[in-house]
Amino acid sequence: MKIAVSGKGGVGKTTIMALLAGSLRRQGRQVLVIDADPSPHMAQAMGFGDAGKVRPIAEMGKLLAERAGKSEGSPFYNLNPEVNDLLRDFMLAQDGIRLMVLGAVRTAEGGCACPENHVLRKMLKKMLLTAKEVVLVDMEAGIEHLGRGTVAGADCLLIVVIPSKSSIRTALKIKQMADEVRIPQVHFVGNLVQSDEDRAFLAKELGAEPIAFFPDANTIRQAERAEQSLLAVSEGLDDAPQLLLERILTAGGSASDHSLMDAKE
């Protein structure tokens, strides 16, 4: 199963995704995490060793240009670049989780596409199509990635939203565009929820009950401030990661169950 996570900047996409990855690992799943955010922090959130030294592939301009066959002054480049070795050489692995820090993918679906970003998109599509693990994709904030069709291959899109008007406006735009590209499952996920009033506010303004609510947990803040992995955090979360996973499976039906069974060790 391929799950993408989106939402307005600052709503906690990376946190939700790290917690979901931890829940999947506790169930014995193999997990591939793809950090496609322009400001990637997934390695730090999941406690990968030497996370501060991890360089997003999007910043390796010379390597990407060479792989695309880009020639100075020429408008032509390789439309089918070889990326298998890049996926192997730049993939991190730790405790049953593989991580690819891709960085931003900024290719226009129907417009001018630079060669370097064409290679990035090829890598993302390759991972989405061929990975045997459960795949979690942390997308860039906002709605542009849906306009480019970047996550069209996802089985499920989780839209993280906090109890604020601006977050809700962005979430509703993402939902509309996700429906247009026909992602099979699209769900809202409430985050930084402090009360039943927050829950009711989100449900009313979104026009739908979020599939799960994550509390404004002090344990998360403490772990982040201490630069500790979020994978092991469970206290103060009201079982939200486990409930989120269960509801994704229930909404997806037997196809999702089969996909996740294939991703077990």
Disulfide bonds with the S-S distance in Angstrom:
none
